[in-house]
Structures are given as C-alpha cells and as structure tokens.
Amino acid sequence: MFKNKIFNRVLLTGSFIVTLIIIAKLSGVLQYAYVPQAGGEPNIKRKSFVIITNILPYEKFKLLTYNQDTKEFGKGIYVQRFVGATGDKIQIKNGNLFVNNKLADNGFNLKHSYKIDRAFVNELMFKGTSENEFFQIDADHFITQLSKDELNDSFFYERFMNPNPDQEIVKVYHKNWNADNFGPVTIPPGKVFFLGDNRNASLDSRYIGFVDENEITGRIIYPKN
C-alpha cells in the first residue's frame, strides 16, 4: 500500500511537469531550436540547441528569433542580434556597426574575416577547426572567421575586408555596399534590423532586407543572453 502511494505521487508529479512543459511549448513561453549554421558564432555555436521564451521583452542588442520566408533563401526561424528598430539609422563602417551614429559593437564577442598564414591555419586545425573553415587566397595565406579570443600574436593575422560591392546586398538595397561597408540606411515603420554575430558569415538583414516587427517570435535565454 505504501509503495503504491509513492508510485502514484511520482506518477502525478511527473504528469504535472510534462503538462506544464507541453503548455509552455505550445504557448511559446518555453521553446527550443536547433541551430545548423555558424552565423551566430561565437555566441551561438553551429549545430547547437538554444532555449527561447516569448515572455521577456525584445530588447535591442539581444539575441532574438524571428520567422523569415524569402524566395532566394527559403523559410525558417533565424537566430540573430536585434540591432535596429523603426527610425534607427544603421551603418557599418570598416566592419564596425554604428546605430544612430554611435558605435554599437562594444561589449559583444563577434567574429570577423581575417587573413592568416599557413602556420596559423595549422595551429587552429590542431585545436579542432575544420579545414572547411579556411579559404585559400594565395600560396601562403587563407581567409577564415575569427573572434578576438581566437587571435594569436605568435602568428600573422590581419582583418580582411572585401573592397568590392556584394551583389546580393546590391540586389536588396540598390546601393554598392558590402558586409563591411553598409549604409547608412534608416529603418522604415514596422520594420527591424538583425545582424548575425559572425559578421562575415551571416544571412541577416544586409542580405534579406528589413524584417517585419510581428515576425519576431522570442528571445534566447540559453546560452546566456
């Protein structure tokens, strides 16, 4: 009899927890998503899971999720940093983001394109970076995406910025801009602007255009945001 009471209590508690989880997921209070791409690195790792809620405010410069459906890139839920709201002026100069003429990248751990030498490539591969992460540009140098934490003064590196217009960006904004030199542009009513933290490897508002405010679906709570 005593064992049956314990079993019934455990079963009831378990059922209650499962019910709460189902309600939370259906209401959007608690959700999770798989991130297959590297556009959010180093903060959102490729092939990782994130936990999302829709009850916290959608604050600027936080990592949010939103629905996107474009003819060129398809349908999906994107995880990126909310950097601009209606009326904000967005500009990227030499790889640095300015919002309303103020530098906005301070305090964020971001990735950018770097030109590195073969010795640095070998070091990064030894630490686990895939060879697919390097694009060779001449006999001794490669382009890859690195955060400040990954830089190593024992090897050659320098920021790499393509001086040419990016035709995908030109197609959307009809200006000769690229990922590192973009804008200025003012966000129209009802729209917002998102950027991936992996600034030279992210399919974000530079490439897909402004995002409708009502397409925002949640805010990342794990990893810490």
Secondary structure, 3 states (H helix, E strand, C coil): CHHHHHHHHHHHHHHHHHHHHHHHHHHCCCEEEEECCCCCCCCCCCCEEEEEECCCCCCCCCEEEEEEEECCCEEEEEEEEEEECCCCEEEEECCEEEECCEECCCCCCCEEEEEEEHHHHHHHHHCCCCHHHCEECCCCEEEEEEEHHHCCCCCCEEECCCCCCCHHHHHHHCCCCCCCCEEEEECCCCEEEEECCECCCCCCHHHHCCEEHHHEEEEEEECCC
